[in-house]
Each structure stands twice: as structure tokens, then as C-alpha cells.
Amino acid sequence: MVFIRPEFDCRGSGGADVSGLIASIKYALASEAPFDTQNLCFRVLGTSVVIEGQVSHCSGDDFVRRIAEDIAGADRVLVRVGCPRSNGLSKTGHSTSKENGDA
């Protein structure tokens, strides 16, 4: 597997470098993740790679962060990934939905 780790900046002329970096992260996640990564969105903000979306694994955000930081560097990754609670139940078994207009 080849990883592209350029010095990039969205204000510069490194469009190909940025595309290659994002492609490297996407490919690594798709090939190594024990969960589906199709609901992840990748973009560049300044000199950081922003990864947003949801995964079906409860510790998926940590996995995504670790892989992305290994490729792009820890100071260049921002991860906003969550895992929806299955069936609307919390870990304690109580409903997480708002009922009767409670806020």
C-alpha cells in the first residue's frame, strides 16, 4: 500500500497532493476497517483533513482517527464520526427518544 504524505495547503497549488492524501486515507480505511466506511465524508480545511460521518462500530471514531493520523499526521486530522445507538436504546436499556414533548 502506498501512502502520499505531502506538505499541503488548500490556498496553494497542491490540489493533486491533497487529492492523493485523501485517496490514501480512504483506501486505507476501506481495506482495513472492520465496518462499512461508505458513510464517511472527507474534505480539507486549511491544512487539515476533516473526516465526518457515521459508522456502525462503537469505537469506529478511534479507528478512523488512528488510521488517518498515521497517514496525514496527528496535527492534521479532525474526526467527527459517530455511531448511532441501535434500536434507540442506551447502554442502560432506557429509551433515548424524547417522548411527550420532553426537552
C-alpha positions in Angstrom: 0.0 0.0 0.0 1.4 3.4 -0.9 0.6 6.5 1.2 1.1 10.0 0.0 2.1 12.3 2.8 2.6 15.8 1.2 3.1 19.2 2.7 -0.2 20.7 1.6 -2.3 23.9 1.9 -5.6 24.5 0.3 -4.5 28.0 -0.6 -1.5 26.7 -2.5 -1.3 24.8 -5.7 -1.2 21.4 -4.1 -4.6 20.1 -5.3 -3.1 16.9 -6.6 -1.3 16.3 -3.3 -4.5 16.9 -1.3 -6.5 14.5 -3.5 -3.8 11.9 -3.2 -3.7 12.3 0.6 -7.5 11.9 0.9 -7.4 8.9 -1.5 -4.7 7.3 0.6 -6.8 7.7 3.8 -10.0 6.4 2.1 -8.2 3.4 0.6 -6.6 2.5 3.9 -9.9 2.8 5.8 -11.8 0.8 3.2 -9.2 -2.0 3.2 -8.6 -2.2 7.0 -11.8 -1.2 8.7 -13.9 -3.9 10.3 -17.0 -1.8 9.4 -18.5 -0.1 6.4 -16.9 3.3 5.6 -19.2 4.4 2.9 -20.9 6.9 5.2 -17.8 8.9 5.7 -17.1 12.3 4.1 -13.6 13.7 3.5 -12.7 17.3 2.9 -9.8 19.7 3.5 -10.0 22.7 5.8 -6.8 24.8 5.7 -4.0 22.3 6.3 -6.3 19.7 8.0 -8.2 16.8 6.7 -11.7 16.7 8.1 -13.5 13.3 8.3 -17.2 13.4 9.1 -20.0 10.8 9.1 -21.2 7.7 10.9 -20.1 4.2 11.3 -21.7 1.0 12.7 -18.9 0.2 15.2 -19.0 1.9 18.6 -15.2 2.6 18.6 -15.1 3.4 14.9 -14.1 7.0 15.5 -10.9 5.9 17.3 -10.1 3.6 14.4 -10.7 6.2 11.8 -8.6 8.7 13.7 -5.7 6.3 14.2 -5.5 5.4 10.5 -5.9 9.0 9.3 -3.3 10.3 11.8 -0.8 7.5 10.7 -1.1 8.8 7.2 -1.5 12.6 7.5 0.0 13.3 10.9 -1.7 13.8 14.2 -1.8 17.6 13.9 -3.6 17.5 10.5 -6.7 15.4 11.2 -10.1 16.4 12.6 -12.5 13.5 13.1 -16.2 14.0 13.6 -17.5 10.4 13.4 -20.3 8.9 15.5 -22.1 5.7 15.9 -25.9 5.7 16.1 -27.4 3.8 19.1 -29.1 0.7 17.8 -32.8 0.5 18.3 -32.9 3.8 20.2 -31.6 2.2 23.5 -28.8 3.5 25.6 -26.3 1.2 27.3 -28.6 1.1 30.3 -31.5 -0.1 28.3 -33.5 3.1 28.6 -35.1 4.8 25.6 -33.1 7.7 24.2 -36.0 9.2 22.3 -37.9 12.3 23.6 -41.5 11.4 24.5 -44.4 13.6 25.3 -42.6 16.7 24.2 -40.0 16.5 27.0 -36.9 18.5 26.1 
